[in-house]
Amino acid sequence: MRRARFALVATGLLFSGVPAHAQTYDPSYPVCMQIYGPVGYFDCRYTSLEQCRFLAVGRSASCAVNPYFPQKRSKAPGRPKQAD
């Protein structure tokens, strides 16, 4: 009985230290809203800063560019082709 109780308490302590969300930023969207409060979190479901700011009005929140959103790479300017 003592061992079972110890195992139960040890398991509870182990799982209480695990974070609720594995990833803070969703890399699928370019803009995140940071909500402030007792339980602050990031909500990365916005396609533009304007959309995020519109929905943040009246809330304790701010909008920022998602640092994990993959940026499109522009092609580096190459050498012009020579005419034959």
Gaussian input, Z-matrix of N, CA and C with variables (Angstrom, degrees):
# hf/3-21g

backbone

0 1
 N
 C     1     B1
 C     2     B2     1     A1
 N     3     B3     2     A2     1     D1
 C     4     B4     3     A3     2     D2
 C     5     B5     4     A4     3     D3
 N     6     B6     5     A5     4     D4
 C     7     B7     6     A6     5     D5
 C     8     B8     7     A7     6     D6
 N     9     B9     8     A8     7     D7
 C    10    B10     9     A9     8     D8
 C    11    B11    10    A10     9     D9
 N    12    B12    11    A11    10    D10
 C    13    B13    12    A12    11    D11
 C    14    B14    13    A13    12    D12
 N    15    B15    14    A14    13    D13
 C    16    B16    15    A15    14    D14
 C    17    B17    16    A16    15    D15
 N    18    B18    17    A17    16    D16
 C    19    B19    18    A18    17    D17
 C    20    B20    19    A19    18    D18
 N    21    B21    20    A20    19    D19
 C    22    B22    21    A21    20    D20
 C    23    B23    22    A22    21    D21
 N    24    B24    23    A23    22    D22
 C    25    B25    24    A24    23    D23
 C    26    B26    25    A25    24    D24
 N    27    B27    26    A26    25    D25
 C    28    B28    27    A27    26    D26
 C    29    B29    28    A28    27    D27
 N    30    B30    29    A29    28    D28
 C    31    B31    30    A30    29    D29
 C    32    B32    31    A31    30    D30
 N    33    B33    32    A32    31    D31
 C    34    B34    33    A33    32    D32
 C    35    B35    34    A34    33    D33
 N    36    B36    35    A35    34    D34
 C    37    B37    36    A36    35    D35
 C    38    B38    37    A37    36    D36
 N    39    B39    38    A38    37    D37
 C    40    B40    39    A39    38    D38
 C    41    B41    40    A40    39    D39
 N    42    B42    41    A41    40    D40
 C    43    B43    42    A42    41    D41
 C    44    B44    43    A43    42    D42
 N    45    B45    44    A44    43    D43
 C    46    B46    45    A45    44    D44
 C    47    B47    46    A46    45    D45
 N    48    B48    47    A47    46    D46
 C    49    B49    48    A48    47    D47
 C    50    B50    49    A49    48    D48
 N    51    B51    50    A50    49    D49
 C    52    B52    51    A51    50    D50
 C    53    B53    52    A52    51    D51
 N    54    B54    53    A53    52    D52
 C    55    B55    54    A54    53    D53
 C    56    B56    55    A55    54    D54
 N    57    B57    56    A56    55    D55
 C    58    B58    57    A57    56    D56
 C    59    B59    58    A58    57    D57
 N    60    B60    59    A59    58    D58
 C    61    B61    60    A60    59    D59
 C    62    B62    61    A61    60    D60
 N    63    B63    62    A62    61    D61
 C    64    B64    63    A63    62    D62
 C    65    B65    64    A64    63    D63
 N    66    B66    65    A65    64    D64
 C    67    B67    66    A66    65    D65
 C    68    B68    67    A67    66    D66
 N    69    B69    68    A68    67    D67
 C    70    B70    69    A69    68    D68
 C    71    B71    70    A70    69    D69
 N    72    B72    71    A71    70    D70
 C    73    B73    72    A72    71    D71
 C    74    B74    73    A73    72    D72
 N    75    B75    74    A74    73    D73
 C    76    B76    75    A75    74    D74
 C    77    B77    76    A76    75    D75
 N    78    B78    77    A77    76    D76
 C    79    B79    78    A78    77    D77
 C    80    B80    79    A79    78    D78
 N    81    B81    80    A80    79    D79
 C    82    B82    81    A81    80    D80
 C    83    B83    82    A82    81    D81
 N    84    B84    83    A83    82    D82
 C    85    B85    84    A84    83    D83
 C    86    B86    85    A85    84    D84
 N    87    B87    86    A86    85    D85
 C    88    B88    87    A87    86    D86
 C    89    B89    88    A88    87    D87
 N    90    B90    89    A89    88    D88
 C    91    B91    90    A90    89    D89
 C    92    B92    91    A91    90    D90
 N    93    B93    92    A92    91    D91
 C    94    B94    93    A93    92    D92
 C    95    B95    94    A94    93    D93
 N    96    B96    95    A95    94    D94
 C    97    B97    96    A96    95    D95
 C    98    B98    97    A97    96    D96
 N    99    B99    98    A98    97    D97
 C   100   B100    99    A99    98    D98
 C   101   B101   100   A100    99    D99
 N   102   B102   101   A101   100   D100
 C   103   B103   102   A102   101   D101
 C   104   B104   103   A103   102   D102
 N   105   B105   104   A104   103   D103
 C   106   B106   105   A105   104   D104
 C   107   B107   106   A106   105   D105
 N   108   B108   107   A107   106   D106
 C   109   B109   108   A108   107   D107
 C   110   B110   109   A109   108   D108
 N   111   B111   110   A110   109   D109
 C   112   B112   111   A111   110   D110
 C   113   B113   112   A112   111   D111
 N   114   B114   113   A113   112   D112
 C   115   B115   114   A114   113   D113
 C   116   B116   115   A115   114   D114
 N   117   B117   116   A116   115   D115
 C   118   B118   117   A117   116   D116
 C   119   B119   118   A118   117   D117
 N   120   B120   119   A119   118   D118
 C   121   B121   120   A120   119   D119
 C   122   B122   121   A121   120   D120
 N   123   B123   122   A122   121   D121
 C   124   B124   123   A123   122   D122
 C   125   B125   124   A124   123   D123
 N   126   B126   125   A125   124   D124
 C   127   B127   126   A126   125   D125
 C   128   B128   127   A127   126   D126
 N   129   B129   128   A128   127   D127
 C   130   B130   129   A129   128   D128
 C   131   B131   130   A130   129   D129
 N   132   B132   131   A131   130   D130
 C   133   B133   132   A132   131   D131
 C   134   B134   133   A133   132   D132
 N   135   B135   134   A134   133   D133
 C   136   B136   135   A135   134   D134
 C   137   B137   136   A136   135   D135
 N   138   B138   137   A137   136   D136
 C   139   B139   138   A138   137   D137
 C   140   B140   139   A139   138   D138
 N   141   B141   140   A140   139   D139
 C   142   B142   141   A141   140   D140
 C   143   B143   142   A142   141   D141
 N   144   B144   143   A143   142   D142
 C   145   B145   144   A144   143   D143
 C   146   B146   145   A145   144   D144
 N   147   B147   146   A146   145   D145
 C   148   B148   147   A147   146   D146
 C   149   B149   148   A148   147   D147
 N   150   B150   149   A149   148   D148
 C   151   B151   150   A150   149   D149
 C   152   B152   151   A151   150   D150
 N   153   B153   152   A152   151   D151
 C   154   B154   153   A153   152   D152
 C   155   B155   154   A154   153   D153
 N   156   B156   155   A155   154   D154
 C   157   B157   156   A156   155   D155
 C   158   B158   157   A157   156   D156
 N   159   B159   158   A158   157   D157
 C   160   B160   159   A159   158   D158
 C   161   B161   160   A160   159   D159
 N   162   B162   161   A161   160   D160
 C   163   B163   162   A162   161   D161
 C   164   B164   163   A163   162   D162
 N   165   B165   164   A164   163   D163
 C   166   B166   165   A165   164   D164
 C   167   B167   166   A166   165   D165
 N   168   B168   167   A167   166   D166
 C   169   B169   168   A168   167   D167
 C   170   B170   169   A169   168   D168
 N   171   B171   170   A170   169   D169
 C   172   B172   171   A171   170   D170
 C   173   B173   172   A172   171   D171
 N   174   B174   173   A173   172   D172
 C   175   B175   174   A174   173   D173
 C   176   B176   175   A175   174   D174
 N   177   B177   176   A176   175   D175
 C   178   B178   177   A177   176   D176
 C   179   B179   178   A178   177   D177
 N   180   B180   179   A179   178   D178
 C   181   B181   180   A180   179   D179
 C   182   B182   181   A181   180   D180
 N   183   B183   182   A182   181   D181
 C   184   B184   183   A183   182   D182
 C   185   B185   184   A184   183   D183
 N   186   B186   185   A185   184   D184
 C   187   B187   186   A186   185   D185
 C   188   B188   187   A187   186   D186
 N   189   B189   188   A188   187   D187
 C   190   B190   189   A189   188   D188
 C   191   B191   190   A190   189   D189
 N   192   B192   191   A191   190   D190
 C   193   B193   192   A192   191   D191
 C   194   B194   193   A193   192   D192
 N   195   B195   194   A194   193   D193
 C   196   B196   195   A195   194   D194
 C   197   B197   196   A196   195   D195
 N   198   B198   197   A197   196   D196
 C   199   B199   198   A198   197   D197
 C   200   B200   199   A199   198   D198
 N   201   B201   200   A200   199   D199
 C   202   B202   201   A201   200   D200
 C   203   B203   202   A202   201   D201
 N   204   B204   203   A203   202   D202
 C   205   B205   204   A204   203   D203
 C   206   B206   205   A205   204   D204
 N   207   B207   206   A206   205   D205
 C   208   B208   207   A207   206   D206
 C   209   B209   208   A208   207   D207
 N   210   B210   209   A209   208   D208
 C   211   B211   210   A210   209   D209
 C   212   B212   211   A211   210   D210
 N   213   B213   212   A212   211   D211
 C   214   B214   213   A213   212   D212
 C   215   B215   214   A214   213   D213
 N   216   B216   215   A215   214   D214
 C   217   B217   216   A216   215   D215
 C   218   B218   217   A217   216   D216
 N   219   B219   218   A218   217   D217
 C   220   B220   219   A219   218   D218
 C   221   B221   220   A220   219   D219
 N   222   B222   221   A221   220   D220
 C   223   B223   222   A222   221   D221
 C   224   B224   223   A223   222   D222
 N   225   B225   224   A224   223   D223
 C   226   B226   225   A225   224   D224
 C   227   B227   226   A226   225   D225
 N   228   B228   227   A227   226   D226
 C   229   B229   228   A228   227   D227
 C   230   B230   229   A229   228   D228
 N   231   B231   230   A230   229   D229
 C   232   B232   231   A231   230   D230
 C   233   B233   232   A232   231   D231
 N   234   B234   233   A233   232   D232
 C   235   B235   234   A234   233   D233
 C   236   B236   235   A235   234   D234
 N   237   B237   236   A236   235   D235
 C   238   B238   237   A237   236   D236
 C   239   B239   238   A238   237   D237
 N   240   B240   239   A239   238   D238
 C   241   B241   240   A240   239   D239
 C   242   B242   241   A241   240   D240
 N   243   B243   242   A242   241   D241
 C   244   B244   243   A243   242   D242
 C   245   B245   244   A244   243   D243
 N   246   B246   245   A245   244   D244
 C   247   B247   246   A246   245   D245
 C   248   B248   247   A247   246   D246
 N   249   B249   248   A248   247   D247
 C   250   B250   249   A249   248   D248
 C   251   B251   250   A250   249   D249

   B1=1.4575
   B2=1.5286
   B3=1.3102
   B4=1.4548
   B5=1.5366
   B6=1.3356
   B7=1.4576
   B8=1.5223
   B9=1.3038
   B10=1.4705
   B11=1.5267
   B12=1.3092
   B13=1.4617
   B14=1.5306
   B15=1.3294
   B16=1.4605
   B17=1.5309
   B18=1.3256
   B19=1.4665
   B20=1.5235
   B21=1.3186
   B22=1.4615
   B23=1.5314
   B24=1.3096
   B25=1.4666
   B26=1.5285
   B27=1.3199
   B28=1.4660
   B29=1.5278
   B30=1.3187
   B31=1.4670
   B32=1.5215
   B33=1.3113
   B34=1.4670
   B35=1.5162
   B36=1.3191
   B37=1.4657
   B38=1.5240
   B39=1.3143
   B40=1.4613
   B41=1.5264
   B42=1.3182
   B43=1.4613
   B44=1.5220
   B45=1.3048
   B46=1.4639
   B47=1.5243
   B48=1.3172
   B49=1.4572
   B50=1.5170
   B51=1.3232
   B52=1.4637
   B53=1.5233
   B54=1.3449
   B55=1.4679
   B56=1.5241
   B57=1.3316
   B58=1.4584
   B59=1.5230
   B60=1.3286
   B61=1.4557
   B62=1.5177
   B63=1.3182
   B64=1.4551
   B65=1.5203
   B66=1.3294
   B67=1.4541
   B68=1.5161
   B69=1.3183
   B70=1.4596
   B71=1.5127
   B72=1.3153
   B73=1.4598
   B74=1.5221
   B75=1.3292
   B76=1.4592
   B77=1.5246
   B78=1.3279
   B79=1.4621
   B80=1.5251
   B81=1.3267
   B82=1.4631
   B83=1.5220
   B84=1.3192
   B85=1.4661
   B86=1.5251
   B87=1.3366
   B88=1.4629
   B89=1.5268
   B90=1.3517
   B91=1.4657
   B92=1.5277
   B93=1.3339
   B94=1.4651
   B95=1.5238
   B96=1.3291
   B97=1.4599
   B98=1.5267
   B99=1.3204
   B100=1.4588
   B101=1.5113
   B102=1.3311
   B103=1.4544
   B104=1.5271
   B105=1.3366
   B106=1.4593
   B107=1.5221
   B108=1.3105
   B109=1.4541
   B110=1.5150
   B111=1.3276
   B112=1.4654
   B113=1.5308
   B114=1.3309
   B115=1.4645
   B116=1.5249
   B117=1.3209
   B118=1.4587
   B119=1.5183
   B120=1.3216
   B121=1.4588
   B122=1.5205
   B123=1.3241
   B124=1.4540
   B125=1.5184
   B126=1.3214
   B127=1.4582
   B128=1.5225
   B129=1.3103
   B130=1.4718
   B131=1.5271
   B132=1.3443
   B133=1.4648
   B134=1.5209
   B135=1.3106
   B136=1.4656
   B137=1.5219
   B138=1.3308
   B139=1.4624
   B140=1.5187
   B141=1.3273
   B142=1.4655
   B143=1.5273
   B144=1.3320
   B145=1.4630
   B146=1.5229
   B147=1.3283
   B148=1.4667
   B149=1.5263
   B150=1.3288
   B151=1.4625
   B152=1.5255
   B153=1.3061
   B154=1.4610
   B155=1.5241
   B156=1.3268
   B157=1.4746
   B158=1.5217
   B159=1.3281
   B160=1.4592
   B161=1.5275
   B162=1.3263
   B163=1.4622
   B164=1.5283
   B165=1.3308
   B166=1.4672
   B167=1.5217
   B168=1.3342
   B169=1.4700
   B170=1.5264
   B171=1.3312
   B172=1.4596
   B173=1.5147
   B174=1.3075
   B175=1.4614
   B176=1.5223
   B177=1.2897
   B178=1.4582
   B179=1.5255
   B180=1.3472
   B181=1.4599
   B182=1.5193
   B183=1.3185
   B184=1.4604
   B185=1.5213
   B186=1.3271
   B187=1.4596
   B188=1.5228
   B189=1.3211
   B190=1.4625
   B191=1.5211
   B192=1.3140
   B193=1.4598
   B194=1.5240
   B195=1.3205
   B196=1.4538
   B197=1.5291
   B198=1.3387
   B199=1.4639
   B200=1.5249
   B201=1.3320
   B202=1.4597
   B203=1.5233
   B204=1.3286
   B205=1.4589
   B206=1.5208
   B207=1.3441
   B208=1.4709
   B209=1.5255
   B210=1.3068
   B211=1.4629
   B212=1.5237
   B213=1.3239
   B214=1.4613
   B215=1.5229
   B216=1.2822
   B217=1.4636
   B218=1.5200
   B219=1.3020
   B220=1.4610
   B221=1.5215
   B222=1.3100
   B223=1.4584
   B224=1.5216
   B225=1.2902
   B226=1.4598
   B227=1.5257
   B228=1.3116
   B229=1.4612
   B230=1.5245
   B231=1.3129
   B232=1.4619
   B233=1.5168
   B234=1.2756
   B235=1.4604
   B236=1.5188
   B237=1.3089
   B238=1.4661
   B239=1.5245
   B240=1.3301
   B241=1.4634
   B242=1.5199
   B243=1.3132
   B244=1.4644
   B245=1.5229
   B246=1.2979
   B247=1.4619
   B248=1.5182
   B249=1.3123
   B250=1.4728
   B251=1.4838
   A1=110.55
   A2=114.70
   A3=119.45
   A4=111.16
   A5=115.34
   A6=120.26
   A7=111.35
   A8=116.52
   A9=120.50
   A10=110.34
   A11=116.96
   A12=120.78
   A13=110.36
   A14=116.96
   A15=120.80
   A16=110.72
   A17=116.98
   A18=120.79
   A19=110.81
   A20=117.40
   A21=121.36
   A22=110.94
   A23=117.00
   A24=120.93
   A25=110.20
   A26=117.95
   A27=121.44
   A28=110.87
   A29=117.23
   A30=120.94
   A31=110.74
   A32=117.35
   A33=120.94
   A34=112.01
   A35=117.16
   A36=120.83
   A37=111.54
   A38=116.44
   A39=120.35
   A40=110.92
   A41=117.68
   A42=121.22
   A43=113.26
   A44=118.29
   A45=119.43
   A46=111.77
   A47=118.29
   A48=121.72
   A49=114.08
   A50=118.34
   A51=122.20
   A52=109.19
   A53=118.82
   A54=120.20
   A55=111.60
   A56=115.21
   A57=120.27
   A58=111.81
   A59=117.76
   A60=121.82
   A61=108.94
   A62=115.83
   A63=119.42
   A64=111.54
   A65=117.12
   A66=120.32
   A67=109.31
   A68=116.41
   A69=120.94
   A70=111.78
   A71=117.02
   A72=121.52
   A73=110.05
   A74=116.83
   A75=121.30
   A76=107.60
   A77=118.91
   A78=120.04
   A79=114.01
   A80=118.76
   A81=121.82
   A82=113.23
   A83=118.40
   A84=121.98
   A85=110.64
   A86=117.79
   A87=120.66
   A88=115.90
   A89=118.27
   A90=120.43
   A91=110.12
   A92=115.77
   A93=122.10
   A94=110.30
   A95=115.36
   A96=121.71
   A97=106.99
   A98=115.89
   A99=120.37
   A100=107.58
   A101=116.22
   A102=122.08
   A103=107.44
   A104=115.82
   A105=121.89
   A106=109.49
   A107=116.30
   A108=121.32
   A109=110.13
   A110=116.49
   A111=119.88
   A112=111.97
   A113=115.80
   A114=120.95
   A115=106.86
   A116=117.39
   A117=121.41
   A118=110.89
   A119=115.67
   A120=119.81
   A121=110.10
   A122=115.92
   A123=123.32
   A124=108.55
   A125=115.96
   A126=122.16
   A127=107.00
   A128=116.84
   A129=121.60
   A130=109.84
   A131=115.95
   A132=120.68
   A133=111.32
   A134=117.78
   A135=120.52
   A136=110.50
   A137=114.79
   A138=120.29
   A139=112.95
   A140=117.76
   A141=120.46
   A142=109.84
   A143=115.50
   A144=120.06
   A145=110.61
   A146=117.49
   A147=121.02
   A148=110.92
   A149=116.53
   A150=120.74
   A151=110.33
   A152=116.88
   A153=121.55
   A154=111.11
   A155=116.39
   A156=120.09
   A157=111.75
   A158=116.87
   A159=120.55
   A160=110.54
   A161=116.72
   A162=120.69
   A163=112.99
   A164=117.58
   A165=120.93
   A166=112.50
   A167=117.86
   A168=121.53
   A169=109.39
   A170=116.08
   A171=121.05
   A172=114.04
   A173=117.75
   A174=121.41
   A175=109.06
   A176=115.80
   A177=120.90
   A178=107.12
   A179=115.32
   A180=120.40
   A181=110.56
   A182=115.36
   A183=121.51
   A184=108.57
   A185=115.91
   A186=121.91
   A187=109.95
   A188=115.66
   A189=120.98
   A190=109.35
   A191=115.11
   A192=120.96
   A193=108.36
   A194=116.41
   A195=122.54
   A196=109.29
   A197=118.39
   A198=119.96
   A199=113.20
   A200=118.17
   A201=121.46
   A202=113.13
   A203=117.35
   A204=120.49
   A205=108.08
   A206=117.61
   A207=118.64
   A208=110.97
   A209=116.31
   A210=121.67
   A211=109.71
   A212=115.59
   A213=119.67
   A214=107.60
   A215=115.54
   A216=119.79
   A217=109.20
   A218=115.24
   A219=119.00
   A220=108.49
   A221=114.79
   A222=118.91
   A223=109.16
   A224=114.64
   A225=119.65
   A226=108.57
   A227=116.49
   A228=117.48
   A229=110.20
   A230=114.81
   A231=119.66
   A232=111.17
   A233=114.06
   A234=118.92
   A235=108.87
   A236=117.18
   A237=119.05
   A238=110.50
   A239=114.70
   A240=119.67
   A241=109.41
   A242=114.77
   A243=119.65
   A244=109.56
   A245=115.60
   A246=120.56
   A247=109.03
   A248=115.99
   A249=120.13
   A250=112.35
   D1=-39.24
   D2=-179.11
   D3=-66.29
   D4=-39.51
   D5=178.84
   D6=-65.93
   D7=-41.30
   D8=179.77
   D9=-63.57
   D10=-41.82
   D11=178.76
   D12=-64.41
   D13=-43.08
   D14=178.18
   D15=-62.23
   D16=-43.33
   D17=179.48
   D18=-63.25
   D19=-39.48
   D20=179.51
   D21=-65.90
   D22=-44.41
   D23=178.85
   D24=-65.91
   D25=-42.42
   D26=179.70
   D27=-63.02
   D28=-41.21
   D29=178.01
   D30=-65.23
   D31=-41.77
   D32=177.99
   D33=-62.28
   D34=-41.79
   D35=177.86
   D36=-66.57
   D37=-36.93
   D38=179.53
   D39=-63.91
   D40=-46.72
   D41=-177.41
   D42=-76.68
   D43=-20.18
   D44=178.98
   D45=-73.22
   D46=-19.43
   D47=179.79
   D48=-90.89
   D49=-4.25
   D50=-178.52
   D51=-80.92
   D52=131.63
   D53=179.02
   D54=-65.38
   D55=149.92
   D56=-177.41
   D57=-71.08
   D58=-36.56
   D59=-179.04
   D60=-118.58
   D61=128.67
   D62=-179.19
   D63=-73.02
   D64=-33.51
   D65=-177.89
   D66=-129.32
   D67=126.58
   D68=-178.23
   D69=-75.68
   D70=-43.39
   D71=-175.83
   D72=-104.25
   D73=132.87
   D74=175.44
   D75=-86.74
   D76=116.86
   D77=-177.04
   D78=-72.69
   D79=0.18
   D80=-178.71
   D81=-81.63
   D82=-18.91
   D83=-175.56
   D84=-123.81
   D85=143.75
   D86=-174.96
   D87=-80.28
   D88=-14.16
   D89=-174.50
   D90=-129.52
   D91=139.68
   D92=177.88
   D93=-121.47
   D94=147.88
   D95=172.42
   D96=-108.07
   D97=127.68
   D98=175.68
   D99=-98.40
   D100=117.53
   D101=-179.42
   D102=-97.33
   D103=127.93
   D104=-179.21
   D105=-98.14
   D106=152.86
   D107=177.51
   D108=150.88
   D109=-169.28
   D110=179.92
   D111=-58.36
   D112=-37.04
   D113=176.75
   D114=-119.62
   D115=81.61
   D116=-179.32
   D117=-76.24
   D118=148.35
   D119=179.32
   D120=-157.74
   D121=167.92
   D122=175.98
   D123=-105.29
   D124=136.74
   D125=177.67
   D126=-121.20
   D127=102.97
   D128=-175.50
   D129=-104.48
   D130=75.26
   D131=179.23
   D132=-132.77
   D133=32.18
   D134=-173.31
   D135=-121.47
   D136=142.21
   D137=-177.22
   D138=-94.46
   D139=-14.20
   D140=178.72
   D141=-151.13
   D142=159.34
   D143=176.64
   D144=-65.28
   D145=-35.41
   D146=179.93
   D147=-62.90
   D148=-43.68
   D149=178.72
   D150=-62.01
   D151=-44.76
   D152=-179.64
   D153=-64.06
   D154=-46.19
   D155=-179.11
   D156=-63.51
   D157=-37.83
   D158=178.28
   D159=-61.43
   D160=-41.92
   D161=-178.84
   D162=-80.51
   D163=-13.59
   D164=179.26
   D165=-88.08
   D166=-8.66
   D167=-178.30
   D168=-60.64
   D169=130.28
   D170=178.34
   D171=83.82
   D172=-1.00
   D173=179.66
   D174=-112.85
   D175=159.08
   D176=173.66
   D177=-84.99
   D178=80.47
   D179=-174.02
   D180=-152.71
   D181=162.53
   D182=173.92
   D183=-141.80
   D184=159.73
   D185=-177.68
   D186=-113.12
   D187=145.47
   D188=179.98
   D189=-149.81
   D190=158.14
   D191=176.23
   D192=-70.40
   D193=135.90
   D194=179.85
   D195=-70.07
   D196=116.85
   D197=-177.58
   D198=-70.50
   D199=-14.41
   D200=-177.90
   D201=-104.58
   D202=6.30
   D203=177.01
   D204=-75.69
   D205=126.30
   D206=-178.86
   D207=-68.33
   D208=121.03
   D209=-179.83
   D210=-80.55
   D211=144.32
   D212=175.69
   D213=-74.76
   D214=131.34
   D215=-179.95
   D216=-88.92
   D217=131.17
   D218=176.17
   D219=-83.36
   D220=147.77
   D221=-179.66
   D222=-69.76
   D223=135.63
   D224=178.02
   D225=-69.95
   D226=138.87
   D227=179.53
   D228=-63.26
   D229=127.14
   D230=-178.86
   D231=-97.53
   D232=-179.81
   D233=177.27
   D234=-75.85
   D235=140.77
   D236=178.30
   D237=-65.51
   D238=146.09
   D239=179.58
   D240=-72.01
   D241=141.90
   D242=179.40
   D243=-87.89
   D244=140.36
   D245=177.19
   D246=-77.88
   D247=138.47
   D248=179.09
   D249=-82.24

